[in-house]
Amino acid sequence: MAVSRFDRRPPERDLTRINERIRVPEVRLIDENGDQAGVRPTPEALEYARSHDLDLVEVAPQSKPPVCRVLDYSKYKYEQEQKAKAARKHQQQVNVREIKLRPKIADHDYNTKKGHVERFLKNRDKVKVTIMFRGREQQHPDRGRALLDRLFQDVSELATVESAPEQEGRNMHMLLAPVAGTADRGA
């Protein structure tokens, strides 16, 4: 099956009903100041919005009757986009970085890998430590577990074990998470 290079889905349309798109017989109207103006027939509410040079926007379509506000729709849409952007900005992005080791690792190589793990943890990333076994090394999973324990002891002030060492086929995994308050992303 060939993979399409283009996304053929239609673009997301704004489903908010405004002005003539509101097809219910009556609406609960909220005026431009945010005050309740009562339940009114839709044509009357639309005429009220036009007389104030604003739009009639359906803000709560599920209620009976639907709630509509009189406001400048382009300004309303812009404010909604800004709120969504601010919410995305304050979300915590969690990255999982991976370090691969072998059971017979030299001390210098181990210290280099340990430095990478420390750097990742200081950047508030989680670290998946994988030990790869080859051939007869698979007969000694205790060596791999001892290496993972040694690594955790060396970085214990920066990390907590989120998932304990477990063997999966030829590999052994352990997931380390940063301790709260170790460093900030901006620092």
Phi, psi and omega in degrees: 000128181282142179268126180286137181276345184243145176278114186266005178289145177293150179295152180291126178266151175285118184269004179291128179272130178229154176045245186290346180286345178280114189247013178275155184292325180216156183225156172271118188262135172242122186284181185295341178269356181090010180268148178289131177250008176088181178273126182226156173298145184302315180300324179292319178295322178294320178295321177299315180296317181293324181294334177263009178059041180229181180253153173262116186241129178280114183256337178223081185290340184280342182281164181244115347287164181301145180269129179234141178247150174262115182199172176277111188296320181296323177292320178298315181296318179298316179296322177296318178296321180293321178296317180295321179295318179294322179295319178294324182295325184270001177285146178272120177271122181252119177255144175249115179262152182236137175238132179249135180233164172244154182297328180260062183268140178286157183301316182296317178296321178299315181296324177296312180296322178298321177298320177297316180300316179299317180298316179298316181294323178293334176274012177066028175262151172278154182233125174261115180261123182242131173251124182260125178260141175234144173051237184287347177299335180295340180285348184234067179294340179296329177294319178295317179296321178296322179294319178295319178297318178298316179297316180296319178299323181289331182246020187297334179284345180255341191224158168236153179278116179273322171225128185295160180302131176217143183268137178225097181066237181274355185244154174236131184242152171212138180248125179251136177245146180292146176285140180300132176088013180286316181198165177257157178295321184285340184281000000 
